[in-house]
Amino acid sequence: MKRRGIKYLPRKAILIIHRYSLKYSITTSPYMNEILKGLSKRYRVYYLSYSSEGEHLSKYVKEISLPFKLLRGDRFLFLKSALFPLLIMLKLINARKIIREKLLLAFCDDGLPYYYYIVKKVIRTKTIYRMGDHMIGYLVDPHKNFVLRVLYDVLFTLQRLTLSTVDNIIVISDYMKEYLILNGVPESKLIVVPESVDTKLFESNAIEQERLKSLRKALNLQDNIVLLYHGSMVSWKNLDIIVKAMKLVTKKLPNIKLLMIGSGPLMKYIRSLIDRYNLAKDVILLGWIPYHEIPLYIALSDIGIVARKKMLANDFVLTTAFLQYISMGKPALVPKLKTLVDFYKKFSLCQYLVYRPDSPVDLSSKIIRTIHEIEEIKKHIKKAQYYVRLNYSHDVIMQLMLKVLNAIIEN
C-alpha cells in the first residue's frame, strides 16, 4: 500500500550520454527533450554530459555533470571532445554511487568515436551507440593522400573493432549503413534513424511579419536578395567557396547579401577573405544566435546554402540545417554529396540546387539561376517541404527512436 506523500520511482534506469547539456543537445538532436520525457514514463532516466544548465524536464530525469561547460562554437571544443572519453570513464567508475536503480541501457547519443567502448566495458550493460557523424572521416580525409589513407584505415579499423562490442548502432542514413556493412560491421546491429527537424519551431507560418520587417531594417537589407548560411565554421564545410562565389555573384547582382550565422575555427579566415575581396558590405557575419531565433533568419532569407567539402564523411549526412530550410519551404543549395543528392532526386531539384563542392564558379552560377527561376523551383520545394514535415519531423523521429529503444530494452 502506498503511503501518502511518498513518490515511488521506477526501479530500472536508462543512461543517456552526450557531450552537450540538454540546452545545447537539442540543436543536434531536436527530439532529445521528447525522448527523455517519453522514457521517463517507464524508467528513471539519467543524462550525462558536460556541465548542465539545470533544465530538469521531469521529476524522473536526473542530470549528471562532467567538469566544464561545453558551448556551441566553444574554442576548446577539440580539447574537451578529446577529454570526453576519459572523463566519462572516471564518472562511470563511480556510477553506482549515482545510479541506484538497475541500469538497463546506456544510450551513447554523441557521434564521437570510441567512448561507447569505454561505456560498455565499465558499466557492463546493454549499450547503444548513435553514429550521428563519421567523425574520423571529418578529421582524416582518406582521399587526400596516401598517408592520410593509411591513417584513416588504422583509425577506422579501431572504430570497427570497438563498434563490434556494442549491442546496436543507430545510423543516420541508408548510405552510412551500407558503408559500415561493407566494412565488416554486422548488419544485425545496425538500425537507421534519420536526422530530424523541429517542424513546430521551423514553421514559416509561425513567423510574425512585424518581426521580419524589424530584422530586415536592423540588418539594413531593404529590398536585397538574401542568402543564408548557418552552422559551425569548421574545415570540412568549405565556407571559402561561398565567399568566393559571392565575389562573382555580386558583379552580376549587386543587390544580393549573404548572412552567415555561426562561428568556429574558420571564422578568422572567413573574415580575411571578406576583407580581401572587399565584400564587407555584401557578407554579414552574425556569429552564433540563439537557436530559437534561427527560424526568423531563415524566413528572412530567399535561398539557403549548405556548405560541405567533397569527402567521405559528408556523403552520409542529410544535414540539420538543410532540413530546417526545407521545412520552412526555402530552396537550399547543396554540394554534390550522395545523401543530399539522393534526396533532391526525388523532387527533380538536382539541376537547380546541386553545386560542385569545390567550385565557386559553379555555386555562383547556381545562385544566379535559382534567383532567376525561383518560382519554378518553389513548386518542387513545396513537395519537398511536405515530405520533410511528414517524414523528418522531430515528433515522427522521436516516436521511431522510442520504439527502437524500447524494443532493444525488451529484447
Backbone torsions as a table, in degrees:
resi	resn	phi	psi	omega
1	MET	NA	131.3	-179.2
2	LYS	-78.4	135.6	176.4
3	ARG	-91.0	140.3	-177.8
4	ARG	-59.7	137.0	176.0
5	GLY	91.7	-8.1	-179.9
6	ILE	-103.8	127.2	178.6
7	LYS	-95.7	127.2	-179.4
8	TYR	-98.5	119.2	-179.4
9	LEU	-92.2	155.3	176.0
10	PRO	-58.4	149.2	-179.8
11	ARG	-89.5	-1.0	-179.2
12	LYS	-122.7	147.1	-171.9
13	ALA	-131.2	157.8	173.7
14	ILE	-127.2	139.1	178.0
15	LEU	-112.4	125.4	175.9
16	ILE	-111.2	132.8	-174.5
17	ILE	-122.1	130.9	179.6
18	HIS	-154.3	147.2	176.6
19	ARG	-62.7	-43.5	-172.9
20	TYR	-87.2	146.1	174.8
21	SER	-67.1	171.2	-176.7
22	LEU	-55.8	-38.0	-177.5
23	LYS	-59.8	-37.4	-174.7
24	TYR	-99.1	-25.3	-179.0
25	SER	-66.1	-23.2	179.6
26	ILE	-63.3	-24.1	179.4
27	THR	-72.5	-26.4	177.8
28	THR	-103.0	-24.8	178.1
29	SER	-131.2	82.7	-174.6
30	PRO	-58.1	-22.2	-177.8
31	TYR	-86.0	-3.7	-169.1
32	MET	-57.7	-46.2	-179.5
33	ASN	-57.8	-43.8	-178.1
34	GLU	-69.9	-35.3	176.3
35	ILE	-59.9	-46.3	-179.3
36	LEU	-62.1	-43.2	179.5
37	LYS	-64.8	-41.8	-179.4
38	GLY	-64.9	-44.9	-179.7
39	LEU	-67.2	-33.4	-175.8
40	SER	-68.9	-11.7	176.3
41	LYS	-71.7	-23.4	-176.9
42	ARG	-118.0	-23.7	-173.7
43	TYR	-135.2	160.4	168.1
44	ARG	-79.7	124.6	-174.5
45	VAL	-110.5	129.6	174.9
46	TYR	-112.5	139.0	-179.7
47	TYR	-122.3	113.3	-175.8
48	LEU	-105.5	123.5	-177.7
49	SER	-158.4	176.4	167.6
50	TYR	-60.0	162.9	-169.2
51	SER	-36.5	124.4	-174.1
52	SER	-83.4	168.7	178.9
53	GLU	-102.3	7.2	176.4
54	GLY	78.7	23.7	-180.0
55	GLU	-86.8	92.0	179.2
56	HIS	-86.7	115.8	-172.7
57	LEU	-82.0	-26.1	175.9
58	SER	-159.9	169.5	-177.7
59	LYS	-67.5	-13.5	-178.9
60	TYR	-99.2	0.2	179.6
61	VAL	-104.3	120.6	-179.9
62	LYS	-117.5	128.1	179.3
63	GLU	-91.4	134.7	176.0
64	ILE	-114.0	121.2	-171.7
65	SER	-104.5	136.7	167.9
66	LEU	-85.8	165.5	176.2
67	PRO	-63.2	154.8	175.7
68	PHE	75.4	158.1	169.8
69	LYS	-102.7	151.9	175.5
70	LEU	-127.0	117.4	-176.1
71	LEU	-109.9	160.8	173.2
72	ARG	-62.4	131.6	-179.1
73	GLY	74.9	15.9	-179.3
74	ASP	-57.1	129.6	-177.6
75	ARG	-70.9	-15.8	176.3
76	PHE	-105.2	25.3	-176.5
77	LEU	-56.7	-46.7	-176.9
78	PHE	-63.2	-44.8	-179.6
79	LEU	-63.6	-46.1	-178.8
80	LYS	-67.0	-33.3	176.8
81	SER	-68.2	-38.8	178.5
82	ALA	-66.7	-34.2	-180.0
83	LEU	-78.3	-17.7	-172.5
84	PHE	-53.6	-50.3	-179.8
85	PRO	-59.2	-40.5	180.0
86	LEU	-65.2	-45.3	-179.3
87	LEU	-66.5	-36.4	176.0
88	ILE	-60.9	-46.2	-178.9
89	MET	-60.0	-46.9	-178.9
90	LEU	-62.9	-38.4	179.9
91	LYS	-69.8	-40.7	-175.4
92	LEU	-75.1	-23.8	176.4
93	ILE	-58.0	-33.8	179.1
94	ASN	-102.5	22.5	-174.2
95	ALA	-59.4	-33.5	-176.7
96	ARG	-65.2	-20.8	176.6
97	LYS	-76.9	-18.3	-177.0
98	ILE	-105.3	-46.6	-176.2
99	ILE	-98.3	104.9	-175.5
100	ARG	-85.8	-27.5	-176.4
101	GLU	-79.5	170.0	174.1
102	LYS	-70.3	122.8	-177.1
103	LEU	-86.3	114.6	-177.0
104	LEU	-88.1	-31.3	-169.6
105	LEU	-156.4	139.8	168.0
106	ALA	-112.6	121.6	-179.2
107	PHE	-108.3	104.8	-179.0
108	CYS	-88.2	97.7	-170.1
109	ASP	-92.1	-5.5	-179.8
110	ASP	-91.5	141.0	-174.5
111	GLY	-77.6	-0.4	178.0
112	LEU	-58.4	146.0	177.6
113	PRO	-81.6	159.4	166.7
114	TYR	77.7	-36.1	-171.8
115	TYR	-62.3	-28.7	178.8
116	TYR	-62.1	-29.7	177.0
117	TYR	-64.7	-43.1	177.7
118	ILE	-62.9	-43.9	178.9
119	VAL	-57.4	-48.2	-178.2
120	LYS	-61.1	-44.1	-175.6
121	LYS	-73.2	-33.1	-176.1
122	VAL	-79.4	-47.7	-174.5
123	ILE	-96.2	-12.6	172.3
124	ARG	50.8	51.9	174.6
125	THR	-135.0	174.5	180.0
126	LYS	-58.3	129.8	-173.7
127	THR	-130.3	131.7	176.5
128	ILE	-116.8	139.9	176.7
129	TYR	-119.2	126.2	174.0
130	ARG	-96.0	112.4	-178.6
131	MET	-89.9	79.6	-176.8
132	GLY	-76.1	-15.8	176.1
133	ASP	-150.0	154.3	172.0
134	HIS	-95.5	80.1	-170.1
135	MET	-61.5	-35.8	178.7
136	ILE	-61.9	-39.4	178.7
137	GLY	-66.3	-27.7	175.3
138	TYR	-72.1	-42.1	-174.7
139	LEU	-77.5	-32.2	-177.1
140	VAL	-132.0	107.3	-179.8
141	ASP	-84.3	109.3	-174.8
142	PRO	-68.5	-14.8	-177.8
143	HIS	-92.0	-1.0	-173.7
144	LYS	-78.3	-48.6	177.0
145	ASN	-161.1	174.8	-174.2
146	PHE	-64.1	-42.0	-178.0
147	VAL	-61.8	-45.3	179.2
148	LEU	-67.0	-31.7	177.2
149	ARG	-63.4	-44.8	179.1
150	VAL	-64.2	-44.5	179.8
151	LEU	-62.3	-43.1	178.1
152	TYR	-60.5	-44.8	-179.0
153	ASP	-59.2	-40.7	179.5
154	VAL	-65.5	-49.1	-177.3
155	LEU	-66.3	-39.5	-178.6
156	PHE	-73.5	-33.5	174.7
157	THR	-61.1	-41.9	176.9
158	LEU	-62.9	-41.1	178.3
159	GLN	-65.0	-42.2	-180.0
160	ARG	-60.5	-40.5	179.6
161	LEU	-66.7	-40.4	179.5
162	THR	-72.0	-32.4	177.1
163	LEU	-62.3	-29.9	-178.5
164	SER	-66.4	-15.7	-177.6
165	THR	-86.3	-21.3	-178.3
166	VAL	-83.9	161.9	-174.9
167	ASP	-79.2	-40.2	178.1
168	ASN	-146.7	153.9	178.6
169	ILE	-126.0	120.9	176.1
170	ILE	-94.1	123.1	-179.4
171	VAL	-114.1	161.5	-169.7
172	ILE	-98.2	-4.1	179.3
173	SER	-155.9	158.6	177.0
174	ASP	-63.1	-35.8	-178.7
175	TYR	-66.8	-38.4	176.1
176	MET	-63.5	-40.2	177.8
177	LYS	-61.9	-46.1	179.4
178	GLU	-59.7	-42.6	-178.3
179	TYR	-63.6	-43.8	-179.6
180	LEU	-66.7	-38.9	177.6
181	ILE	-62.6	-44.7	179.0
182	LEU	-61.1	-25.3	-178.5
183	ASN	-102.1	19.3	168.0
184	GLY	96.0	4.8	176.1
185	VAL	-81.9	128.0	-177.3
186	PRO	-58.6	130.9	-179.6
187	GLU	-60.1	-31.5	-177.6
188	SER	-63.3	-21.1	-179.9
189	LYS	-85.8	-15.5	-167.6
190	LEU	-96.6	134.0	177.9
191	ILE	-133.8	130.2	179.5
192	VAL	-92.4	120.0	170.6
193	VAL	-130.6	108.4	-172.7
194	PRO	-71.1	171.6	174.1
195	GLU	-63.5	166.3	-177.6
196	SER	-137.8	168.5	177.4
197	VAL	-137.1	141.1	177.6
198	ASP	-77.1	94.6	-174.2
199	THR	-72.1	-15.6	175.4
200	LYS	-78.7	-37.7	178.1
201	LEU	-77.7	-45.3	-178.4
202	PHE	-92.4	70.5	-176.3
203	GLU	-129.7	115.1	-174.1
204	SER	-62.0	-34.6	-178.3
205	ASN	-71.0	-13.7	-178.5
206	ALA	-85.6	-6.9	-176.8
207	ILE	-86.3	125.6	178.9
208	GLU	-76.3	133.4	-177.6
209	GLN	-63.0	-33.1	179.5
210	GLU	-65.0	-37.3	177.6
211	ARG	-66.0	-38.6	177.8
212	LEU	-63.8	-44.3	179.2
213	LYS	-61.9	-42.0	-179.7
214	SER	-64.4	-41.9	179.9
215	LEU	-67.1	-43.3	178.6
216	ARG	-59.3	-40.8	178.8
217	LYS	-67.8	-42.5	-178.9
218	ALA	-62.4	-33.9	-179.8
219	LEU	-91.4	0.8	178.4
220	ASN	56.9	47.4	-176.1
221	LEU	-91.3	-26.8	178.5
222	GLN	51.5	-120.4	-178.8
223	ASP	-104.0	25.9	-177.6
224	ASN	-68.3	149.1	166.1
225	ILE	-76.4	132.9	-172.9
226	VAL	-117.0	123.3	169.9
227	LEU	-100.6	151.6	-178.4
228	LEU	-137.7	132.3	165.1
229	TYR	-119.1	135.3	171.1
230	HIS	-140.2	134.7	-178.2
231	GLY	151.9	180.0	-179.5
232	SER	-72.1	153.3	180.0
233	MET	-105.3	87.8	-175.2
234	VAL	-126.8	167.2	-169.4
235	SER	-63.9	-27.5	-176.1
236	TRP	-87.7	14.9	-178.1
237	LYS	-113.2	0.4	171.3
238	ASN	51.9	43.6	-176.6
239	LEU	-69.0	-23.6	178.2
240	ASP	-62.6	-28.9	179.0
241	ILE	-62.6	-38.6	-179.9
242	ILE	-65.4	-45.3	-178.8
243	VAL	-64.7	-43.0	179.0
244	LYS	-64.9	-36.6	176.7
245	ALA	-65.3	-38.0	178.7
246	MET	-62.1	-35.1	177.3
247	LYS	-58.7	-39.2	-179.5
248	LEU	-76.8	-40.5	-176.1
249	VAL	-66.3	-41.4	-175.6
250	THR	-65.0	-20.9	176.8
251	LYS	-69.0	-29.1	-178.7
252	LYS	-102.3	-28.6	-179.2
253	LEU	-129.9	82.0	-174.8
254	PRO	-66.6	-13.9	-178.1
255	ASN	-94.3	18.5	-178.2
256	ILE	-97.7	144.1	178.2
257	LYS	-130.3	148.0	175.4
258	LEU	-117.6	123.8	172.4
259	LEU	-99.6	134.4	177.9
260	MET	-124.4	114.9	178.9
261	ILE	-102.8	131.6	177.6
262	GLY	131.0	178.7	179.1
263	SER	-157.1	179.8	179.9
264	GLY	147.8	-172.0	-175.6
265	PRO	-58.1	-27.1	-176.9
266	LEU	-89.4	-1.0	-176.0
267	MET	-56.4	-46.0	-178.4
268	LYS	-62.2	-41.3	179.6
269	TYR	-65.3	-41.5	179.3
270	ILE	-63.5	-40.9	176.4
271	ARG	-59.3	-42.0	-178.6
272	SER	-65.8	-37.0	177.3
273	LEU	-65.9	-41.8	179.1
274	ILE	-60.4	-42.3	178.3
275	ASP	-67.4	-42.2	-177.7
276	ARG	-61.4	-38.6	-177.2
277	TYR	-95.5	9.0	178.7
278	ASN	55.1	48.1	-177.1
279	LEU	-108.9	16.6	-175.2
280	ALA	-58.1	-31.1	179.6
281	LYS	-85.1	-14.4	-174.0
282	ASP	-105.3	-23.5	-179.5
283	VAL	-118.8	121.0	-177.2
284	ILE	-110.6	114.8	177.8
285	LEU	-89.9	121.1	-173.8
286	LEU	-105.6	-8.5	-175.2
287	GLY	67.5	-165.4	177.1
288	TRP	-76.8	139.1	172.1
289	ILE	-121.1	159.7	179.6
290	PRO	-56.3	141.7	-176.4
291	TYR	-54.2	-42.2	-175.8
292	HIS	-70.7	-9.5	178.4
293	GLU	-94.9	-10.9	-177.9
294	ILE	-59.1	-40.5	178.2
295	PRO	-56.1	-33.0	179.2
296	LEU	-63.5	-41.2	-179.7
297	TYR	-72.2	-35.5	176.0
298	ILE	-65.2	-42.1	178.2
299	ALA	-62.0	-34.1	179.4
300	LEU	-69.3	-30.5	-173.2
301	SER	-79.7	159.8	173.8
302	ASP	-97.5	-35.6	-176.7
303	ILE	-142.4	134.8	173.2
304	GLY	-94.7	155.1	176.4
305	ILE	-127.9	125.5	173.2
306	VAL	-99.9	128.2	-177.0
307	ALA	-116.6	122.6	176.1
308	ARG	-150.4	142.8	175.1
309	LYS	-72.8	159.4	171.8
310	LYS	-79.1	96.0	178.4
311	MET	-152.3	157.2	-173.1
312	LEU	-51.8	-49.1	-174.4
313	ALA	-60.6	-32.7	-178.2
314	ASN	-76.0	-18.7	178.4
315	ASP	-67.6	-19.7	-174.9
316	PHE	-85.6	-12.4	-161.1
317	VAL	-107.6	130.2	163.0
318	LEU	-101.2	98.9	-163.7
319	THR	-67.8	153.5	177.6
320	THR	-61.5	-41.5	179.1
321	ALA	-60.4	-41.5	178.6
322	PHE	-60.1	-47.1	179.9
323	LEU	-62.9	-34.1	178.6
324	GLN	-66.4	-43.4	176.8
325	TYR	-59.9	-50.0	-175.3
326	ILE	-66.8	-37.3	178.2
327	SER	-58.9	-30.1	179.9
328	MET	-97.6	9.4	175.0
329	GLY	75.0	25.0	-179.2
330	LYS	-101.8	134.4	172.9
331	PRO	-62.2	137.7	179.5
332	ALA	-127.9	119.4	174.7
333	LEU	-74.9	131.6	-176.0
334	VAL	-129.3	149.4	175.3
335	PRO	-71.3	157.8	-178.2
336	LYS	-75.2	85.3	179.4
337	LEU	-129.3	145.9	-163.2
338	LYS	-54.3	-54.8	-173.8
339	THR	-67.1	-38.2	177.0
340	LEU	-66.3	-43.5	179.4
341	VAL	-65.2	-42.2	178.9
342	ASP	-58.8	-36.4	178.0
343	PHE	-65.8	-49.6	-176.5
344	TYR	-67.1	-25.6	177.6
345	LYS	-59.8	-32.4	-179.8
346	LYS	-61.9	-23.5	-172.4
347	PHE	-122.7	17.1	177.4
348	SER	53.7	44.4	-176.7
349	LEU	-109.9	-4.3	-175.3
350	CYS	-61.1	-39.8	-176.9
351	GLN	-63.5	-26.5	-178.3
352	TYR	-93.3	-45.0	-161.0
353	LEU	-116.2	8.3	177.8
354	VAL	-108.9	127.0	179.9
355	TYR	-121.4	158.0	176.6
356	ARG	-72.2	124.6	-169.8
357	PRO	-66.3	-15.3	-179.3
358	ASP	-106.4	12.2	-171.8
359	SER	-125.4	103.9	174.4
360	PRO	-64.6	-29.0	178.4
361	VAL	-64.8	-46.0	179.9
362	ASP	-65.9	-41.9	178.8
363	LEU	-62.5	-43.2	-179.2
364	SER	-63.0	-39.5	179.5
365	SER	-67.9	-35.0	178.6
366	LYS	-71.3	-34.9	175.9
367	ILE	-61.5	-48.4	-178.3
368	ILE	-64.4	-43.0	179.6
369	ARG	-63.8	-41.8	-179.9
370	THR	-60.8	-41.4	178.8
371	ILE	-63.6	-42.9	-177.9
372	HIS	-71.5	-29.4	-176.0
373	GLU	-115.0	29.3	-172.1
374	ILE	-60.0	-37.4	-177.3
375	GLU	-67.0	-41.2	177.5
376	GLU	-66.0	-42.1	-179.6
377	ILE	-63.9	-38.6	-178.8
378	LYS	-62.3	-29.3	177.5
379	LYS	-62.5	-41.2	179.0
380	HIS	-73.8	-38.8	-179.6
381	ILE	-62.8	-34.6	179.5
382	LYS	-60.0	-39.5	177.4
383	LYS	-68.0	-40.8	178.2
384	ALA	-64.4	-38.3	178.7
385	GLN	-60.8	-46.1	178.9
386	TYR	-60.5	-42.3	-178.5
387	TYR	-64.3	-44.4	179.9
388	VAL	-64.4	-45.9	-177.0
389	ARG	-67.9	-24.9	178.4
390	LEU	-82.4	-38.1	-170.1
391	ASN	-109.0	-19.1	-175.0
392	TYR	-119.9	9.1	179.5
393	SER	-64.2	149.6	-177.0
394	HIS	-63.9	-26.0	176.5
395	ASP	-66.9	-44.3	-179.9
396	VAL	-65.5	-47.0	-178.3
397	ILE	-68.7	-34.1	176.8
398	MET	-61.7	-45.5	179.2
399	GLN	-63.5	-40.0	177.8
400	LEU	-64.3	-44.1	-179.7
401	MET	-64.5	-42.7	177.6
402	LEU	-61.4	-41.3	178.6
403	LYS	-61.5	-43.7	179.5
404	VAL	-63.8	-48.4	-177.4
405	LEU	-63.4	-44.5	179.9
406	ASN	-65.0	-37.6	178.7
407	ALA	-64.8	-39.9	179.3
408	ILE	-67.4	-41.8	179.3
409	ILE	-61.6	-42.9	-174.0
410	GLU	-82.7	-12.6	-178.1
411	ASN	-69.6	NA	NA
